[in-house]
């Protein structure tokens, strides 16, 4: 299965790839320039992860790397309240692209190890997830640092890999 990880810079996309692949975590991450691709095998499922840069100059290429994937993983820094409105705007802009119609969406509120992190319901409300009607939408609150809910994310991915033609 093929997945794209998108979201604003510093949301934790590369940390999520590392958490899924190795269970490892590093405080010393550098911003992703362009994109990275990594293949990970979980059980009998091979997952190809497109880790896309989140800085403004890279957002225009998100659509290209989201076409034809099994699911879009949209990572949000749940502890950076100021970035959530921008995350919402970029998410809804991405979802208007006809080429991405119907692709399942997994929203991941990352950095819940921080005391200032939003609750799941607040994140769902602020991202306007209830207004998305044209695809399956799921939301998990995670911490790549503390490995919280990473297994649940992997389980969701494996379950969805079985739905792919």
C-alpha positions as CSV (number, residue, x, y, z in Angstrom):
1,X,0.0,0.0,0.0
2,X,1.1,3.6,-0.6
3,X,0.5,6.4,1.8
4,X,1.2,10.1,1.8
5,X,2.1,12.1,4.9
6,X,1.2,15.7,4.7
7,X,0.8,18.6,7.2
8,X,2.5,21.8,8.1
9,X,6.2,22.0,8.8
10,X,7.2,20.8,12.3
11,X,4.0,18.7,12.7
12,X,6.0,15.5,13.1
13,X,5.6,13.7,9.8
14,X,9.2,12.4,9.6
15,X,9.0,11.5,13.3
16,X,5.9,9.5,12.5
17,X,7.7,7.6,9.7
18,X,10.5,6.8,12.1
19,X,8.0,5.7,14.8
20,X,6.2,3.4,12.4
21,X,9.4,2.0,10.9
22,X,11.6,1.6,13.9
23,X,9.8,2.8,17.0
24,X,12.6,5.3,17.3
25,X,12.4,9.0,18.1
26,X,14.9,11.9,17.9
27,X,14.6,15.5,19.1
28,X,17.1,16.5,16.4
29,X,15.0,16.5,13.3
30,X,15.7,18.7,10.3
31,X,13.0,19.9,8.0
32,X,12.2,17.7,5.1
33,X,13.2,19.3,1.8
34,X,10.9,18.2,-0.9
35,X,10.0,14.6,0.1
36,X,11.4,11.3,1.3
37,X,10.1,7.8,0.5
38,X,10.5,4.9,2.8
39,X,9.2,1.3,2.6
40,X,8.2,-0.4,5.8
41,X,6.9,-3.9,6.3
42,X,4.4,-4.6,9.1
43,X,3.3,-8.2,9.2
44,X,2.6,-9.2,5.7
45,X,1.9,-5.7,4.5
46,X,4.5,-3.5,2.8
47,X,3.8,0.2,3.2
48,X,5.4,2.8,1.0
49,X,5.4,6.1,2.9
50,X,5.7,9.4,1.0
51,X,6.9,11.9,3.6
52,X,6.3,15.3,2.1
53,X,7.8,18.6,3.2
54,X,5.4,20.9,5.1
55,X,6.9,24.3,4.4
56,X,4.8,26.6,2.3
57,X,7.0,26.2,-0.8
58,X,6.4,22.5,-0.9
59,X,2.6,22.4,-0.3
60,X,1.8,22.8,-4.0
61,X,3.3,19.4,-4.6
62,X,1.2,17.6,-2.0
63,X,-1.6,16.8,-4.5
64,X,0.8,15.2,-6.9
65,X,2.1,12.7,-4.3
66,X,-1.4,12.1,-2.9
67,X,-2.9,10.9,-6.2
68,X,-3.7,7.2,-6.2
69,X,-2.5,6.5,-2.6
70,X,-4.4,4.2,-0.2
71,X,-4.8,6.9,2.4
72,X,-3.7,10.4,3.2
73,X,-2.2,10.9,6.6
74,X,-2.5,14.5,7.7
75,X,-0.3,15.3,10.7
76,X,-1.1,18.3,12.9
77,X,0.9,19.6,15.8
78,X,-1.9,19.6,18.4
79,X,0.3,21.6,20.8
80,X,0.8,24.5,18.4
81,X,-2.6,26.1,18.6
82,X,-1.6,29.0,16.3
83,X,-0.9,26.6,13.4
84,X,-4.3,24.8,13.5
85,X,-6.2,27.4,11.4
86,X,-3.5,27.2,8.7
87,X,-3.6,23.4,9.0
88,X,-7.4,23.5,8.5
89,X,-7.1,25.8,5.4
90,X,-4.4,23.6,3.8
91,X,-6.3,20.4,4.5
92,X,-9.6,21.6,3.1
93,X,-7.8,23.1,0.0
94,X,-6.1,19.7,-0.6
95,X,-9.4,17.9,-0.3
96,X,-11.0,20.0,-3.0
97,X,-8.7,18.5,-5.6
98,X,-10.8,16.2,-7.9
99,X,-7.8,13.8,-8.3
100,X,-8.0,13.0,-4.5
101,X,-11.7,12.4,-4.3
102,X,-12.7,9.6,-2.0
103,X,-9.2,8.8,-0.7
104,X,-9.5,7.9,3.0
105,X,-8.1,10.5,5.4
106,X,-6.4,9.8,8.7
107,X,-5.9,12.9,10.8
108,X,-3.2,12.6,13.4
109,X,-3.0,15.1,16.2
110,X,0.6,14.8,17.3
111,X,2.6,15.9,20.3
112,X,0.0,15.0,22.9
113,X,2.9,14.5,25.3
114,X,2.8,18.4,25.7
115,X,0.5,19.9,28.3
116,X,-0.8,22.5,25.8
117,X,-2.0,20.0,23.3
118,X,-5.6,20.3,22.2
119,X,-8.1,17.6,23.0
120,X,-9.3,15.3,20.2
121,X,-12.8,16.9,20.1
122,X,-11.3,20.4,20.0
123,X,-9.0,19.4,17.1
124,X,-11.9,17.8,15.2
125,X,-13.9,21.0,15.7
126,X,-11.1,23.4,14.8
127,X,-10.1,21.4,11.7
128,X,-13.8,21.2,10.5
129,X,-13.6,17.4,10.1
130,X,-17.4,17.0,10.5
131,X,-17.9,18.9,7.2
132,X,-15.9,16.3,5.2
133,X,-18.5,14.0,3.7
134,X,-16.9,12.6,0.6
135,X,-14.5,10.1,2.2
136,X,-13.8,8.1,5.3
137,X,-12.2,10.4,8.0
138,X,-10.6,9.1,11.1
139,X,-8.7,11.0,13.8
140,X,-6.2,9.7,16.4
141,X,-4.3,11.7,19.0
142,X,-0.7,10.5,19.0
143,X,2.8,11.1,20.5
144,X,5.7,10.1,18.3
145,X,8.0,10.9,21.3
146,X,6.2,8.7,23.7
147,X,4.9,6.1,21.1
148,X,1.3,6.8,22.1
149,X,-1.3,5.4,19.7
150,X,1.4,4.5,17.1
151,X,0.2,0.9,17.2
152,X,-3.4,2.0,16.6
153,X,-2.2,4.0,13.5
154,X,-0.4,0.9,12.2
155,X,-3.5,-1.2,12.8
156,X,-5.7,1.3,10.9
157,X,-3.2,1.3,8.0
158,X,-3.1,-2.5,7.8
159,X,-6.9,-2.7,8.0
160,X,-7.2,-0.2,5.1
161,X,-4.5,-2.0,3.1
162,X,-6.9,-4.9,2.8
163,X,-9.5,-2.6,1.2
164,X,-7.1,-1.5,-1.6
165,X,-7.8,-3.2,-5.0
